[in-house]
Amino acid sequence: MFSRLSYAFAGGLPYRSGVIFLAAFAALAGGVFAAAGSLAERLEAFSPPVGGAVVRMGTPGAYETATTGVVPGGVPPEQVVYEIGSITKLFTALLLAQAVVEERVRLDTTVAEILGSDFDFADERVGRIRLVELATHTSGLPRLPENLADAADPADPYNGYDSTRLRAFLAIHQMKEPEEAGAYPVAYSNLGPGLLGYLLGHMEENTFEAVLRERILRPLGLHDTHFSVPEAAAARVVPPFSGVEEVRPWNFDSLAGCGALRSTVADLTRFAEALLAPEASPFAEAIRLLFEPRAPLGGGHMGLGIFLESIHGEQRAFHDGGTGGYSASLILTPATRHATIVLANQAGGFATRVSTGLLAPDADGDPAPVSSAADPALSLAAYEGEYRLSADALFLIRAHEDRLYLRLTGQMALPVRPLGGHRFENADVGAVIEFATGESGDVERLTLHQSGRSLPAPRIRQTPRYDLLLPEGAAEAYAGRYELAAGMVFDVRAVRRQLIVQLTGQPAIPVLAAGGDRFEYDVVVAAIEFQRGEDGAVSGLVLHQNNQEMPARRIE
């Protein structure tokens, strides 16, 4: 069920280049957070509905630390313990890199080599997956194993997914062919790094947790970074929240490598300093392996477990994280050894919105790109279509009435206004979309210009599969709360002629109108279909996922 596939991506979307167009909504307008003022003053613009966040920015010896929302008193903010979700993947990648440096394994070591000759794969291509592909999301494996739901507690989706189930998945999984000949593109996966962690433990006849603690955490002095928080630190753990609801912590078993760690701002500062000054750490050569560009991704690259991009010519490296009730963000600028760390006990990518907002450039420093193209007088419909930003991120573009609307995977549709030529702008998020035509005069691609990035997206379909807006007043008929199971409720909201759906303990996700009363997700393979009573009013919904149909009655 959908609740068991929750928050399967970093920071709410596969990577920050995909998040940046719409995720912060008006919060990024005009680069307001690049204005002068202390960190505490700039954080006044951010306040989660419940819970809070600890933020640290700066360089060694010159950090600012501040909080927003509610952070427990009596505990130094930098020592408050949070789940860090997918930032765990960076630790997993460093463990792999160090094993390569020590010649205990190779980057091109395969899954089959580690599991042994007696392990039978229904599809031999699974066995040929290399460790470097697991660390760079280029393995071709799905975001999550299909049998995850068999073991999961809806409120703690990875707990109980043990090595027996993981090995059973590997034994029967059939790989899909890549869309283009050759290697698989970057497609964000929790399964890949989770499997990598399992394999790194298995090859040493130990658990991933034990190996990571011995080989990475202890040498770096990260004594407050844990898989399970010890009793002595329990009082420093803040409760997890999704919106205004308190949810349960997440626990991991065989897929621990994708998101199991808890940590503090103090420990992540030590970790960031090691990554930014590898020559002073025990892992100099391994860290250099992390930062090598290995696969193209939007306007940047995927390193070994870390995302790499250029903002106004400045190189950055980052990873975000999110679980059912926490979010985290780590952004590094190697040239200046600057780190931005945000940990929050609020789900839904809250930490990413804070870090992105704090680092947004001034509007004057990020002008709209100049285009020499003459105004082709194309109709708005000529720009409609689907544009592939990455394997995980797709622009849907539709003309509604006299406006052009854009929607990026997992995000709300927003209008853009024409600037002349082939350019359109949404000033609220500081983004310009520039279309390009081919020899035939038809639109062939677009480029997203935002916050110093220029991200290309070729047109892959002329007619988008969905309308982006419902008829005026139609969305309100669906708004309400629907009980799927005890403690598991769908909260459905109508916002700007669109529906946003949030299941308890998960992020709020816009859904796409698929005709009639059916709406589909584009971040997981799932749909909801609303049911109507004899009077025509919406009385419930049915969740369609994993070949199951799960009803939820309307309670509000």
C-alpha positions as CSV (number, residue, x, y, z in Angstrom):
1,M,0.0,0.0,0.0
2,F,1.1,3.6,-0.5
3,S,1.8,4.1,3.1
4,R,4.4,1.4,2.9
5,L,6.3,3.1,0.0
6,S,6.5,6.4,1.8
7,Y,9.0,9.2,1.2
8,A,11.2,7.2,-1.1
9,F,13.3,10.1,-2.2
10,A,15.7,12.6,-0.9
11,G,14.4,15.9,0.3
12,G,11.0,15.2,-1.3
13,L,12.3,14.8,-4.9
14,P,15.0,12.8,-6.5
15,Y,17.6,15.6,-6.5
16,R,17.8,19.3,-5.7
17,S,18.0,20.4,-9.3
18,G,14.5,18.9,-9.7
19,V,13.2,20.4,-6.5
20,I,14.3,23.9,-7.1
21,F,11.7,25.1,-9.7
22,L,8.7,24.8,-7.5
23,A,9.4,23.3,-4.1
24,A,9.9,26.5,-2.2
25,F,7.0,28.3,-3.9
26,A,7.0,32.0,-3.1
27,A,9.6,31.6,-0.4
28,L,12.4,32.1,-2.9
29,A,10.9,35.1,-4.6
30,G,13.5,37.8,-5.3
31,G,16.3,36.0,-3.5
32,V,15.0,37.6,-0.3
33,F,17.0,35.3,2.0
34,A,20.3,36.4,0.5
35,A,19.7,39.8,2.2
36,A,21.9,41.1,5.0
37,G,21.3,40.0,8.5
38,S,22.2,37.4,11.0
39,L,21.3,33.8,10.4
40,A,18.7,34.1,13.2
41,E,17.1,37.1,11.5
42,R,16.9,35.3,8.1
43,L,15.4,32.3,9.7
44,E,12.4,34.3,10.9
45,A,10.8,33.7,7.5
46,F,10.7,29.9,8.2
47,S,8.5,28.3,10.8
48,P,7.2,24.8,10.6
49,P,3.6,24.1,11.7
50,V,5.0,22.0,14.6
51,G,8.5,21.1,15.7
52,G,11.6,23.1,14.7
53,A,15.0,23.0,13.1
54,V,18.6,23.6,13.9
55,V,20.7,25.4,11.2
56,R,24.4,25.9,11.0
57,M,26.2,27.8,8.2
58,G,29.8,28.9,7.7
59,T,33.4,27.7,7.7
60,P,35.5,26.1,10.5
61,G,35.9,28.7,13.2
62,A,33.2,31.0,11.7
63,Y,30.0,29.1,12.0
64,E,26.6,30.6,12.8
65,T,24.1,28.4,14.5
66,A,20.4,29.3,14.9
67,T,17.0,27.6,15.4
68,T,13.6,28.1,14.0
69,G,10.3,26.8,15.3
70,V,10.4,24.9,18.6
71,V,13.6,23.2,19.6
72,P,13.8,21.7,23.1
73,G,15.3,23.9,25.9
74,G,18.0,22.7,28.2
75,V,19.9,21.0,25.3
76,P,22.5,22.8,23.2
77,P,20.8,23.1,19.7
78,E,23.8,21.4,18.0
79,Q,23.4,18.3,20.2
80,V,19.7,17.7,19.5
81,V,19.3,14.3,17.8
82,Y,17.4,13.9,14.5
83,E,16.9,11.2,11.9
84,I,18.9,12.3,8.8
85,G,17.3,10.0,6.3
86,S,19.1,9.8,2.9
87,I,22.2,11.7,4.1
88,T,23.0,8.2,5.3
89,K,23.7,7.4,1.6
90,L,26.8,9.6,1.8
91,F,28.2,7.6,4.7
92,T,27.5,4.4,2.8
93,A,29.3,5.7,-0.2
94,L,32.3,6.8,1.9
95,L,32.4,3.2,3.3
96,L,32.6,1.9,-0.2
97,A,35.3,4.4,-1.3
98,Q,37.4,3.5,1.7
99,A,37.0,-0.2,1.0
100,V,38.3,0.5,-2.5
101,V,41.2,2.5,-1.3
102,E,42.1,-0.4,1.1
103,E,41.7,-2.8,-1.9
104,R,39.1,-4.9,-0.1
105,V,36.7,-4.4,-3.0
106,R,36.6,-2.6,-6.4
107,L,34.1,-0.1,-7.7
108,D,33.3,-2.6,-10.5
109,T,32.9,-5.5,-8.1
110,T,29.5,-7.1,-8.9
111,V,26.6,-8.1,-6.7
112,A,27.1,-11.7,-7.8
113,E,30.8,-11.6,-6.7
114,I,29.8,-10.7,-3.2
115,L,26.8,-13.0,-2.8
116,G,28.8,-15.9,-4.1
117,S,28.5,-18.5,-6.9
118,D,25.7,-20.4,-5.1
119,F,23.3,-17.5,-5.3
120,D,20.8,-18.0,-8.2
121,F,19.5,-15.0,-10.1
122,A,16.4,-15.4,-12.2
123,D,17.9,-12.5,-14.3
124,E,21.7,-12.6,-14.5
125,R,21.7,-8.8,-15.1
126,V,20.9,-8.3,-11.4
127,G,24.1,-10.2,-10.5
128,R,26.1,-8.1,-12.9
129,I,25.2,-4.8,-11.2
130,R,28.4,-3.1,-10.0
131,L,28.9,-1.4,-6.6
132,V,29.6,1.9,-8.3
133,E,26.2,1.7,-10.0
134,L,24.4,1.2,-6.6
135,A,26.2,4.3,-5.2
136,T,25.4,6.5,-8.2
137,H,21.7,5.4,-8.8
138,T,22.6,4.0,-12.2
139,S,22.0,0.3,-11.5
140,G,18.6,0.2,-13.2
141,L,17.0,-1.1,-10.0
142,P,13.6,0.3,-9.0
143,R,13.3,3.0,-6.3
144,L,12.1,0.3,-3.8
145,P,11.9,-3.5,-3.9
146,E,8.4,-4.7,-5.0
147,N,8.2,-7.0,-1.9
148,L,8.8,-4.1,0.6
149,A,5.1,-3.9,1.4
150,D,5.0,-7.6,2.4
151,A,7.0,-6.8,5.6
152,A,6.2,-3.2,6.3
153,D,4.4,-1.5,9.1
154,P,2.6,1.4,7.4
155,A,3.9,3.9,10.0
156,D,7.5,2.4,9.9
157,P,7.9,1.2,6.3
158,Y,11.5,-0.2,6.2
159,N,11.3,-1.9,9.6
160,G,11.1,-5.7,9.1
161,Y,12.5,-5.8,5.6
162,D,15.2,-8.2,6.5
163,S,18.0,-9.9,4.5
164,T,15.8,-12.9,3.7
165,R,13.3,-10.6,1.9
166,L,16.1,-8.6,0.2
167,R,17.7,-11.8,-1.1
168,A,14.4,-13.1,-2.2
169,F,13.8,-9.9,-4.2
170,L,17.3,-10.2,-5.8
171,A,16.6,-13.8,-6.7
172,I,13.4,-13.1,-8.7
173,H,13.7,-9.5,-9.9
174,Q,13.6,-9.0,-13.7
175,M,15.5,-5.9,-15.0
176,K,13.9,-3.5,-17.3
177,E,15.7,-2.5,-20.5
178,P,17.1,1.1,-20.4
179,E,15.2,3.6,-22.5
180,E,18.3,4.3,-24.5
181,A,21.1,1.8,-25.4
182,G,23.9,1.6,-23.0
183,A,24.1,2.4,-19.3
184,Y,21.1,3.3,-17.2
185,P,20.7,7.0,-16.4
186,V,20.7,8.3,-12.9
187,A,17.3,7.3,-11.4
188,Y,17.1,8.0,-7.7
189,S,16.7,4.8,-5.7
190,N,16.6,3.8,-2.0
191,L,17.0,0.2,-2.9
192,G,20.4,0.7,-4.6
193,P,22.3,2.3,-1.6
194,G,20.4,0.1,0.8
195,L,21.6,-3.0,-1.1
196,L,25.1,-1.5,-1.2
197,G,25.2,-1.2,2.6
198,Y,24.0,-4.8,3.0
199,L,26.7,-6.0,0.6
200,L,29.5,-4.1,2.3
201,G,28.5,-5.7,5.6
202,H,28.0,-9.2,4.1
203,M,31.4,-9.3,2.4
204,E,33.0,-8.9,5.9
205,E,30.6,-11.4,7.4
206,N,29.1,-8.7,9.6
207,T,26.3,-6.1,9.6
208,F,26.4,-2.8,7.7
209,E,25.9,-1.1,11.0
210,A,28.8,-2.7,12.7
211,V,31.2,-2.1,9.8
212,L,30.2,1.5,9.3
213,R,30.6,2.2,13.0
214,E,34.0,0.6,13.1
215,R,35.5,1.9,9.8
216,I,33.9,5.4,9.4
217,L,32.0,6.7,12.5
218,R,34.7,6.0,15.1
219,P,37.7,7.2,13.1
220,L,35.8,10.5,12.4
221,G,34.9,10.9,16.0
222,L,31.2,10.9,15.3
223,H,30.1,9.5,18.6
224,D,26.6,11.0,18.4
225,T,25.7,9.4,15.1
226,H,23.7,6.1,15.6
227,F,21.4,3.6,14.0
228,S,19.6,3.2,17.3
229,V,19.9,6.0,19.8
230,P,21.5,4.8,23.1
231,E,19.7,5.4,26.3
232,A,22.1,8.1,27.4
233,A,21.1,10.2,24.4
234,A,17.4,9.5,24.4
235,A,16.5,12.7,26.2
236,R,18.0,14.7,23.3
237,V,15.8,13.1,20.6
238,V,13.0,15.3,19.4
239,P,9.6,13.7,18.4
240,P,8.9,13.4,14.6
241,F,6.1,15.4,13.0
242,S,4.4,15.4,9.6
243,G,2.5,18.6,9.4
244,V,0.8,19.0,12.8
245,E,0.6,15.3,13.5
246,E,3.2,13.5,15.6
247,V,4.3,10.3,13.8
248,R,6.5,7.4,14.6
249,P,10.3,7.2,14.2
250,W,11.6,5.0,11.3
251,N,13.8,2.0,11.7
252,F,15.7,0.1,9.1
253,D,16.9,-3.5,8.7
254,S,18.6,-4.8,5.5
255,L,18.2,-1.5,3.7
256,A,19.9,0.6,6.5
257,G,22.4,2.0,4.0
258,C,19.8,4.2,2.4
259,G,18.5,6.1,5.4
260,A,18.9,4.6,8.9
261,L,21.2,7.1,10.7
262,R,20.4,9.6,13.4
263,S,22.7,12.4,14.1
264,T,23.3,16.0,15.4
265,V,24.4,19.2,13.8
266,A,27.6,18.9,15.8
267,D,28.4,15.5,14.3
268,L,27.4,16.5,10.8
269,T,29.7,19.5,11.1
270,R,32.6,17.2,11.8
271,F,31.6,15.1,8.9
272,A,31.3,18.1,6.6
273,E,34.7,19.4,7.7
274,A,36.3,16.0,6.8
275,L,34.7,16.1,3.3
276,L,35.8,19.7,2.8
277,A,39.3,19.2,4.0
278,P,40.1,15.6,3.1
279,E,43.8,16.0,3.6
280,A,43.2,16.5,7.3
281,S,41.0,13.4,7.6
282,P,41.7,9.7,7.8
283,F,40.0,9.2,4.4
284,A,41.7,11.7,2.1
285,E,41.8,9.4,-1.0
286,A,38.4,7.9,-0.4
287,I,36.8,11.4,-0.1
288,R,38.4,12.4,-3.4
289,L,36.7,9.4,-5.0
290,L,33.3,10.7,-3.7
291,F,33.7,14.0,-5.5
292,E,34.6,12.6,-8.9
293,P,31.8,13.3,-11.4
294,R,30.5,9.9,-12.6
295,A,27.1,10.3,-14.4
296,P,25.4,13.4,-15.9
297,L,22.4,14.6,-14.0
298,G,20.4,17.6,-15.2
299,G,22.9,20.5,-15.3
300,G,25.3,18.7,-13.0
301,H,26.6,15.3,-12.1
302,M,26.3,12.4,-9.7
303,G,29.4,11.7,-7.7
304,L,29.8,8.7,-5.5
305,G,26.8,9.0,-3.3
306,I,26.7,12.8,-3.6
307,F,25.1,15.3,-6.0
308,L,27.4,17.8,-7.7
309,E,26.3,21.1,-9.4
310,S,27.6,24.5,-10.4
311,I,25.8,27.6,-9.2
312,H,27.0,30.8,-10.9
313,G,30.2,29.0,-11.6
314,E,30.6,27.9,-8.0
315,Q,30.8,24.2,-7.4
316,R,28.6,22.7,-4.8
317,A,28.0,19.2,-3.4
318,F,24.9,18.2,-1.5
319,H,22.5,15.6,-0.2
320,D,19.1,15.9,1.4
321,G,17.2,13.5,3.5
322,G,13.7,12.8,4.7
323,T,11.8,10.2,6.8
324,G,8.3,10.1,8.0
325,G,8.8,12.9,10.6
326,Y,12.2,14.4,9.9
327,S,14.1,16.2,7.2
328,A,17.7,17.1,6.7
329,S,20.0,19.0,4.3
330,L,23.7,19.1,3.8
331,I,25.3,21.5,1.3
332,L,29.0,21.9,0.8
333,T,31.0,24.5,-1.2
334,P,34.5,22.9,-1.5
335,A,36.3,26.0,-2.8
336,T,35.5,28.1,0.3
337,R,35.0,25.1,2.6
338,H,31.6,26.5,3.5
339,A,28.9,24.1,4.9
340,T,25.1,24.5,5.4
341,I,23.5,22.0,7.6
342,V,19.8,21.9,8.5
343,L,18.1,19.2,10.7
344,A,14.4,19.4,11.4
345,N,11.8,17.3,13.1
346,Q,9.3,18.2,10.4
347,A,8.8,16.0,7.3
348,G,8.0,17.0,3.7
349,G,11.3,18.5,2.7
350,F,11.2,21.3,5.3
351,A,15.0,21.3,5.8
352,T,15.5,21.5,2.0
353,R,13.3,24.6,1.7
354,V,15.3,26.3,4.5
355,S,18.7,25.5,3.0
356,T,17.6,26.4,-0.5
357,G,16.1,29.7,0.7
358,L,19.1,30.7,2.8
359,L,21.4,30.1,-0.2
360,A,19.2,31.7,-2.8
361,P,21.0,34.5,-4.7
362,D,19.9,38.1,-4.9
363,A,17.5,38.9,-7.7
364,D,20.0,41.4,-9.0
365,G,22.7,38.8,-9.2
366,D,20.5,36.3,-11.1
367,P,19.1,38.1,-14.2
368,A,16.9,36.4,-16.7
369,P,19.0,35.0,-19.6
370,V,19.0,37.1,-22.8
371,S,17.6,35.4,-25.9
372,S,18.2,36.6,-29.4
373,A,15.3,34.6,-30.8
374,A,12.6,36.8,-32.4
375,D,9.0,36.4,-31.2
376,P,7.7,33.5,-33.3
377,A,4.1,34.3,-32.5
378,L,3.5,30.7,-31.6
379,S,0.3,29.9,-29.9
380,L,0.5,28.7,-26.3
381,A,-0.6,25.3,-27.4
382,A,2.6,25.0,-29.5
383,Y,4.6,24.8,-26.2
384,E,2.5,22.0,-24.7
385,G,4.1,18.7,-24.0
386,E,6.3,16.6,-21.8
387,Y,9.9,17.5,-21.3
388,R,12.4,15.1,-19.7
389,L,14.7,16.9,-17.2
390,S,16.1,13.6,-15.8
391,A,15.1,10.0,-15.4
392,D,13.0,11.0,-12.4
393,A,11.9,14.5,-13.3
394,L,9.5,15.5,-16.0
395,F,8.0,18.9,-16.9
396,L,4.3,18.8,-17.9
397,I,3.3,21.9,-19.8
398,R,-0.3,22.8,-20.6
399,A,-2.2,25.9,-21.8
400,H,-5.2,26.7,-19.7
401,E,-7.4,29.5,-20.9
402,D,-4.9,32.3,-21.7
403,R,-2.0,31.1,-19.5
404,L,0.8,28.6,-19.8
405,Y,1.2,26.3,-16.8
406,L,4.2,24.1,-15.9
407,R,4.4,21.3,-13.5
408,L,7.5,19.4,-12.4
409,T,7.2,15.8,-11.1
410,G,5.8,15.8,-7.6
411,Q,5.1,19.5,-7.5
412,M,2.3,22.0,-8.0
413,A,1.5,23.4,-11.4
414,L,2.3,27.1,-11.6
415,P,1.6,29.7,-14.3
416,V,4.3,31.5,-16.3
417,R,4.1,34.8,-18.1
418,P,5.6,35.5,-21.5
419,L,8.8,37.6,-21.7
420,G,9.0,37.7,-25.4
421,G,10.7,35.4,-27.8
422,H,10.5,31.8,-26.5
423,R,10.9,32.8,-22.8
424,F,8.4,32.6,-19.9
425,E,8.9,33.5,-16.3
426,N,7.5,32.7,-12.9
427,A,8.8,35.5,-10.7
428,D,7.6,33.9,-7.5
429,V,10.3,31.2,-7.8
430,G,12.8,33.3,-9.7
431,A,12.7,30.9,-12.7
432,V,12.8,31.5,-16.5
433,I,11.8,28.8,-19.0
434,E,13.4,29.2,-22.4
435,F,12.1,27.1,-25.3
436,A,14.0,26.3,-28.4
437,T,12.7,25.3,-31.8
438,G,14.2,23.0,-34.5
439,E,14.5,23.5,-38.3
440,S,10.8,22.6,-38.7
441,G,9.8,25.4,-36.4
442,D,8.4,23.0,-33.8
443,V,9.5,23.3,-30.2
444,E,12.1,20.6,-29.4
445,R,13.4,21.4,-25.9
446,L,13.3,23.8,-23.0
447,T,16.0,25.1,-20.6
448,L,15.2,26.0,-17.0
449,H,17.2,29.0,-15.8
450,Q,17.1,29.4,-12.0
451,S,19.5,30.3,-9.2
452,G,22.5,30.2,-11.5
453,R,21.6,26.9,-13.1
454,S,20.7,26.2,-16.7
455,L,19.0,22.8,-16.9
456,P,18.1,21.4,-20.3
457,A,15.0,19.2,-20.9
458,P,14.3,17.7,-24.4
459,R,10.6,17.4,-25.5
460,I,9.6,13.7,-25.4
461,R,5.9,14.0,-26.1
462,Q,3.9,16.7,-27.8
463,T,0.6,16.1,-26.1
464,P,0.8,15.9,-22.3
465,R,-1.1,13.0,-20.7
466,Y,-2.9,15.1,-18.1
467,D,-4.7,18.4,-17.7
468,L,-3.0,20.4,-14.9
469,L,-6.0,22.2,-13.6
470,L,-9.5,21.0,-12.7
471,P,-12.6,23.0,-13.8
472,E,-13.3,26.0,-11.6
473,G,-14.8,24.8,-8.3
474,A,-14.4,21.0,-9.0
475,A,-11.4,20.4,-6.7
476,E,-13.4,21.5,-3.6
477,A,-15.7,18.5,-3.9
478,Y,-12.9,16.1,-3.1
479,A,-11.4,18.1,-0.2
480,G,-11.7,16.3,3.1
481,R,-10.2,13.5,5.3
482,Y,-10.5,9.8,4.4
483,E,-9.6,7.0,6.9
484,L,-7.6,4.2,5.3
485,A,-6.9,2.4,8.6
486,A,-6.7,3.2,12.3
487,G,-4.3,6.1,12.5
488,M,-3.8,6.3,8.8
489,V,-5.8,9.1,7.2
490,F,-5.7,10.8,3.7
491,D,-5.9,14.5,4.0
492,V,-7.1,15.9,0.7
493,R,-6.8,19.6,0.0
494,A,-7.9,21.8,-2.9
495,V,-5.3,24.4,-3.9
496,R,-5.5,26.5,-7.0
497,R,-7.7,24.1,-8.9
498,Q,-5.4,21.2,-8.0
499,L,-5.5,18.4,-5.4
500,I,-2.8,17.8,-2.8
501,V,-3.0,14.5,-0.9
502,Q,-1.1,13.7,2.3
503,L,-1.2,10.3,4.1
504,T,-0.4,10.3,7.7
505,G,3.4,10.3,8.2
506,Q,4.1,11.2,4.6
507,P,4.8,14.3,2.6
508,A,1.9,16.2,0.9
509,I,2.0,15.3,-2.8
510,P,0.0,16.9,-5.7
511,V,-1.9,14.4,-7.8
512,L,-2.8,14.5,-11.5
513,A,-6.3,14.4,-12.8
514,A,-6.6,11.2,-15.0
515,G,-10.3,11.6,-16.0
516,G,-13.5,11.2,-14.0
517,D,-12.8,10.8,-10.3
518,R,-9.4,9.2,-10.8
519,F,-6.1,10.9,-9.8
520,E,-2.6,9.5,-10.3
521,Y,0.7,10.0,-8.5
522,D,3.8,10.6,-10.5
523,V,6.4,9.9,-7.7
524,V,5.2,6.3,-7.1
525,V,3.0,4.0,-9.1
526,A,-0.3,4.6,-7.4
527,A,-3.7,6.2,-7.9
528,I,-6.7,7.2,-5.9
529,E,-10.2,7.0,-7.2
530,F,-12.9,8.8,-5.4
531,Q,-16.3,7.2,-4.8
532,R,-19.7,8.9,-4.8
533,G,-22.9,8.1,-3.0
534,E,-26.4,8.0,-4.4
535,D,-26.6,11.7,-4.0
536,G,-23.6,12.3,-6.1
537,A,-21.4,13.6,-3.2
538,V,-17.9,12.2,-2.7
539,S,-18.2,9.6,0.1
540,G,-14.8,7.8,0.0
541,L,-11.8,6.9,-2.1
542,V,-10.0,3.7,-3.2
543,L,-6.2,3.6,-3.2
544,H,-4.8,1.5,-6.1
545,Q,-1.3,0.3,-5.6
546,N,0.7,-3.0,-5.8
547,N,-2.3,-4.7,-7.5
548,Q,-4.4,-4.0,-4.4
549,E,-7.5,-1.9,-4.0
550,M,-7.8,-0.3,-0.5
551,P,-10.9,1.7,0.4
552,A,-10.9,4.7,2.7
553,R,-14.1,6.2,4.0
554,R,-14.7,9.9,4.2
555,I,-14.7,11.1,7.8
556,E,-14.7,14.8,7.3
